[in-house]
């Protein structure tokens, strides 16, 4: 006969109406958020593979052209927290839809920018519009998906991000080679428009969302609570540092591959981003990785993989450089999936704000990585960019080691308190 605890667990599971793999609506939700992530990342990084062509047309340096990427990610980082507050009031589904509609509309205007200044300005507006999507999506999943399936669900959303980043760069690369970089940006805008329609048709209505207040004092209090949580602060820093590496590498790699000894054409450079498929696999597998090694073990593995890729990319052989990019991509997406899902599990209240703070730190890292990576490349070539990446990787290791030490200290203190209570 089943025990009382088994019966209670079964009753609790049966009463839980949140989605899980195999449940009605889970697949629709997964495809919808996959499409949203694909559109968002295709738009957000649409100019990254085109930077050499943009530099050539406007006579701009790598660091100046890199602002077409950094302006978008910087605006997203600045506005993701206010947008998350709007999602608490008006709903995750509503805000995600509005974000995609505005971002796609701006994306269809970007190809017609008359100069670099207008291009950067429109990209900043596009990034601001996209700010409503990441934190709202994470909060939507945290509310609508059962806890045991959360890492896998977020991993699939991140996988959509990686495919969006990959497909956007490939489309722009080949379209730019045939018709120019403006045609490449227009193609991405049209692709994102299709994804936005798919998202709206498939995304289910929220069943576990409770509208909140737009009270600024309440928002400030929630933010202070999250920023005073040591674990959340470490996760925010880890996300920012991982993205610094990734932003630096993929902002600059086009310039390196366009130069001797590689001298690759624009379409082939865009195809390099097929490597993002590795990120799709590693982010989707993050849940299994955590189950086998624990969160910190998974982070150490992600860091080691990223560092090995950075060192390997120093080679003058194209095959070695590509393998290095594979390792960097796999390490980054695994680390990002682990850190972002840990934020959703750690925050007990104000999940949208907790996710928004992570996304803000993440995209600050992207902006910093893109700009600093280009500056380092200008000053010291690819070796300078790799050095920047290794410093960021060392930061992730230091934070993770500190977290492990703090956990051991807390465990010993709790054991001592238990012994004292038992003796008394």
C-alpha positions in Angstrom: 0.0 0.0 0.0 1.3 3.5 -0.8 2.5 5.4 2.2 0.8 8.6 3.4 3.7 10.7 2.1 3.5 9.1 -1.3 -0.3 9.8 -1.4 0.4 13.4 -0.3 3.0 13.8 -3.0 0.7 12.4 -5.7 -2.2 14.7 -4.5 0.2 17.7 -4.7 1.3 16.8 -8.2 -2.2 16.2 -9.4 -3.3 19.6 -7.9 -0.4 21.4 -9.7 -1.9 22.8 -12.9 1.4 24.2 -14.2 2.7 22.9 -17.4 5.2 20.0 -17.7 6.6 18.0 -20.6 3.7 15.9 -22.1 1.0 18.1 -20.7 -1.5 19.9 -23.0 -0.2 23.3 -24.0 3.5 22.6 -23.0 4.6 22.1 -26.6 2.7 25.1 -27.9 4.2 27.3 -25.2 7.7 25.9 -26.0 7.4 26.6 -29.7 6.0 30.0 -29.1 8.9 31.1 -26.8 11.4 29.4 -29.1 10.0 31.6 -31.9 10.2 34.7 -29.7 13.8 34.0 -28.7 14.7 33.4 -32.3 13.3 36.7 -33.4 14.7 38.7 -30.5 18.3 37.5 -31.0 18.2 37.7 -34.8 17.2 41.3 -34.5 19.4 42.2 -31.5 22.6 41.0 -33.1 21.7 41.6 -36.8 24.6 44.0 -37.5 27.3 41.9 -35.8 28.3 39.8 -38.8 28.1 42.9 -41.0 30.5 45.1 -39.1 33.3 44.9 -41.7 30.9 45.9 -44.4 29.4 48.7 -42.3 32.9 49.9 -41.5 33.8 49.9 -45.2 30.7 51.9 -46.3 30.9 54.6 -43.6 34.7 54.7 -43.2 34.4 53.7 -39.5 36.8 51.9 -37.3 35.9 48.5 -35.7 35.2 50.2 -32.3 32.9 52.8 -33.9 31.0 50.2 -36.0 30.7 48.0 -32.9 28.3 50.6 -31.4 25.6 49.3 -33.8 25.6 46.2 -31.5 26.5 47.8 -28.2 23.8 50.5 -28.5 21.1 47.8 -28.9 22.3 45.7 -26.0 23.0 48.7 -23.8 19.5 50.1 -24.3 18.1 46.6 -23.5 20.2 46.5 -20.3 19.0 49.9 -19.3 15.2 49.3 -19.8 14.8 45.6 -19.0 14.0 46.4 -15.3 11.3 49.0 -16.0 9.8 46.7 -18.6 9.7 43.9 -16.1 7.6 46.1 -13.8 5.2 46.7 -16.7 4.9 43.0 -17.2 3.9 42.7 -13.5 1.0 45.0 -14.1 -0.1 44.2 -17.7 1.0 40.6 -18.0 4.0 38.7 -19.5 2.1 37.7 -22.7 1.0 41.3 -23.5 4.4 42.8 -23.0 6.2 40.1 -25.0 3.8 40.7 -27.9 4.2 44.5 -27.8 8.0 44.2 -27.6 8.2 42.0 -30.7 5.8 44.2 -32.7 7.8 47.4 -32.0 11.2 45.7 -32.5 10.1 44.2 -35.8 8.7 47.6 -37.0 12.0 49.3 -36.2 13.9 46.4 -37.8 12.2 47.1 -41.1 13.4 50.8 -40.9 17.0 50.0 -39.9 18.2 49.1 -43.4 17.4 52.6 -44.6 19.6 54.4 -42.1 21.4 57.2 -44.1 24.5 57.2 -41.9 26.2 55.5 -39.0 24.7 57.9 -36.4 21.2 57.1 -37.6 22.0 53.4 -37.7 23.2 53.5 -34.1 20.2 55.5 -33.0 17.7 53.1 -34.6 19.5 50.1 -33.1 19.2 51.7 -29.7 15.5 52.0 -30.1 15.3 48.4 -31.3 17.2 47.2 -28.2 14.9 49.3 -25.9 11.8 47.6 -27.5 13.3 44.2 -27.1 13.8 44.9 -23.4 10.3 43.7 -22.7 10.9 40.2 -23.8 13.7 38.4 -21.9 12.7 39.0 -18.3 9.0 38.6 -19.1 9.7 35.2 -20.8 11.7 34.0 -17.8 9.0 35.1 -15.4 6.3 33.5 -17.6 8.1 30.2 -17.5 8.7 30.4 -13.7 5.0 30.9 -13.2 3.5 28.5 -15.8 6.0 25.6 -15.7 6.5 23.1 -12.9 9.8 23.6 -11.0 11.3 20.3 -12.0 10.8 21.1 -15.7 12.0 24.8 -15.3 15.7 24.4 -16.3 14.7 22.4 -19.4 12.1 24.9 -20.4 14.5 27.8 -19.9 17.2 25.9 -21.7 14.8 25.5 -24.7 14.1 29.3 -24.7 17.9 29.9 -24.6 18.3 27.5 -27.5 15.8 29.6 -29.5 18.1 32.6 -28.6 21.1 30.7 -30.0 19.4 29.7 -33.2 18.1 33.2 -33.6 21.6 34.6 -33.2 22.9 32.1 -35.7 20.3 32.3 -38.4 20.3 36.1 -38.2 24.0 36.3 -38.8 23.9 33.7 -41.6 21.0 35.4 -43.4 22.7 38.8 -43.2 26.0 37.4 -44.3 24.9 35.8 -47.5 22.3 38.5 -48.3 25.0 41.1 -47.8 27.5 39.2 -50.1 24.9 39.2 -52.9 23.0 42.5 -52.5 24.8 44.5 -49.7 24.5 44.8 -46.0 21.2 46.7 -46.1 19.5 43.8 -47.9 20.8 41.6 -45.1 19.2 43.6 -42.4 15.9 43.7 -44.3 15.9 39.9 -44.7 16.3 39.6 -40.9 13.5 42.0 -40.3 11.2 40.0 -42.5 12.2 36.7 -40.8 11.6 38.2 -37.4 8.1 39.4 -38.5 7.2 35.8 -39.3 8.5 34.6 -35.9 6.4 37.3 -34.2 3.2 36.0 -35.9 4.0 32.4 -34.9 4.6 33.5 -31.3 1.3 35.3 -31.1 -0.6 32.4 -32.6 0.9 29.8 -30.3 1.5 31.4 -26.9 -1.1 30.2 -24.4 -2.9 32.5 -22.0 -1.3 32.8 -18.6 -3.1 30.8 -15.9 -1.0 31.6 -12.9 -0.3 35.3 -13.3 -1.6 37.8 -10.7 -1.4 41.4 -11.7 0.8 43.5 -9.5 1.3 47.2 -8.7 3.3 49.8 -10.6 4.2 51.5 -7.2 7.8 52.7 -7.7 8.5 52.3 -4.0 7.4 48.6 -4.1 9.6 48.1 -7.1 12.6 49.7 -5.4 12.0 47.5 -2.4 11.9 44.4 -4.5 15.1 45.4 -6.3 16.9 46.2 -3.0 15.9 42.7 -1.7 17.4 41.0 -4.8 20.5 43.1 -4.7 21.1 42.3 -1.1 21.0 38.5 -1.8 24.6 37.3 -2.1 23.7 34.3 -4.3 21.7 36.4 -6.8 24.5 39.0 -6.9 27.0 36.2 -7.8 24.7 34.9 -10.5 24.3 38.4 -12.0 28.1 38.9 -12.1 28.6 35.4 -13.6 26.1 36.2 -16.4 27.7 39.5 -17.1 31.2 38.0 -17.3 30.2 35.1 -19.5 28.5 37.6 -21.9 31.6 39.8 -21.9 33.6 36.9 -23.3 30.9 36.0 -25.9 30.2 39.6 -26.9 33.9 40.4 -27.4 34.6 37.2 -29.5 31.7 37.4 -31.8 31.9 41.2 -32.4 35.5 41.0 -33.5 35.7 37.5 -35.2 34.4 38.9 -38.5 37.2 41.4 -38.7 39.8 38.7 -38.0 38.4 36.2 -40.5 38.2 39.0 -43.2 41.9 39.7 -42.8 44.9 37.7 -43.8 45.8 34.8 -43.5 42.1 33.8 -43.8 40.6 36.6 -46.0 37.1 35.0 -46.0 34.2 36.5 -48.0 31.2 38.0 -46.2 28.9 35.0 -46.8 31.4 32.5 -45.5 32.0 34.7 -42.4 28.2 34.7 -41.8 28.1 31.0 -42.1 30.7 30.7 -39.2 27.7 31.4 -36.9 26.4 27.9 -37.7 28.5 27.2 -34.6 25.6 28.5 -32.6 24.0 25.1 -33.1 26.5 23.9 -30.5 25.0 26.4 -28.1 21.6 25.1 -28.8 22.6 21.7 -27.7 24.7 22.8 -24.7 22.0 25.1 -23.3 19.2 22.5 -23.8 21.4 19.9 -22.0 22.1 22.3 -19.0 19.5 20.6 -16.9 21.1 17.2 -17.2 24.5 18.7 -16.6 23.3 20.3 -13.3 21.7 17.0 -12.2 25.0 15.1 -12.6 27.6 17.7 -11.4 25.6 20.3 -9.4 25.3 23.9 -10.3 28.9 24.9 -9.4 30.3 21.8 -11.1 28.4 22.8 -14.3 29.8 26.3 -14.1 33.3 25.0 -13.6 32.9 22.8 -16.7 31.5 25.7 -18.7 34.4 28.0 -17.7 37.0 25.4 -18.5 35.4 24.8 -21.9 35.3 28.5 -22.7 38.9 29.1 -21.6 40.2 26.2 -23.7 38.3 27.6 -26.7 39.9 31.1 -26.2 43.4 29.7 -26.1 42.8 27.4 -29.1 41.5 30.3 -31.2 44.9 32.0 -31.1 46.1 29.5 -33.7 46.7 30.7 -37.3 45.0 27.6 -38.7 41.3 28.1 -39.6 40.3 24.6 -38.4 41.8 25.3 -34.9 40.1 28.7 -34.8 36.7 27.1 -35.7 37.2 24.5 -33.0 38.0 27.2 -30.5 34.8 29.0 -31.4 32.9 25.7 -30.9 34.3 25.4 -27.4 33.7 29.0 -26.5 30.1 28.8 -27.7 29.3 25.5 -25.9 30.8 26.8 -22.7 29.0 30.2 -22.8 25.5 28.8 -23.5 25.9 26.1 -20.8 27.0 28.7 -18.3 24.3 31.1 -19.2 21.5 28.5 -19.0 22.7 27.4 -15.6 23.0 30.9 -14.2 19.7 32.2 -15.6 17.7 29.2 -14.4 19.3 29.5 -11.0 18.1 33.1 -10.7 14.5 31.9 -11.4 14.8 29.2 -8.8 16.5 31.4 -6.2 14.0 34.3 -6.3 10.9 33.5 -4.2 9.2 36.8 -4.9 9.5 39.4 -7.6 10.7 36.8 -10.1 10.3 39.2 -13.0 12.5 41.8 -11.3 15.1 39.1 -10.4 15.2 37.9 -14.0 15.3 41.5 -15.2 18.3 42.3 -13.1 20.1 39.2 -14.5 19.2 40.2 -18.0 20.4 43.8 -17.3 23.8 42.5 -16.0 23.9 40.0 -19.0 23.4 42.7 -21.6 25.7 45.2 -19.8 28.3 42.4 -20.3 27.4 42.1 -23.9 27.8 45.9 -24.5 31.1 46.0 -22.6 32.4 42.9 -24.4 31.5 44.3 -27.8 33.1 47.7 -27.2 36.1 46.5 -25.2 36.7 43.6 -27.5 36.9 45.9 -30.5 39.2 48.3 -28.6 41.4 45.3 -27.5 41.5 44.1 -31.1 42.5 47.5 -32.4 45.3 47.7 -29.8 46.6 44.2 -29.8 44.9 42.2 -32.5 43.1 38.9 -31.8 45.5 38.3 -28.9 44.2 41.4 -27.1 40.6 40.2 -27.5 41.5 36.7 -26.1 43.3 38.3 -23.2 40.1 40.3 -22.3 38.1 37.0 -22.5 40.5 35.2 -20.2 40.3 37.9 -17.6 36.5 37.7 -17.7 36.7 33.8 -17.4 39.0 34.2 -14.4 36.4 36.4 -12.8 33.7 33.7 -13.2 36.1 31.2 -11.5 36.8 33.5 -8.6 33.1 34.2 -8.0 32.3 30.5 -8.2 35.1 29.5 -5.8 34.0 32.2 -3.4 30.4 30.8 -3.6 31.7 27.3 -2.8 33.6 28.7 0.2 30.7 30.6 1.5 28.4 27.5 1.2 30.9 25.5 3.3 31.2 28.1 5.9 27.4 28.4 6.2 27.0 24.6 6.4 29.6 24.4 9.2 27.8 27.3 11.1 24.5 25.6 10.8 25.9 22.3 12.0 27.4 24.0 15.0 24.1 25.7 15.8 22.3 22.3 15.5 24.8 20.7 17.9 24.3 23.6 20.4 20.5 23.2 20.3 20.8 19.4 20.6 23.1 19.7 23.6 20.8 22.1 25.3 
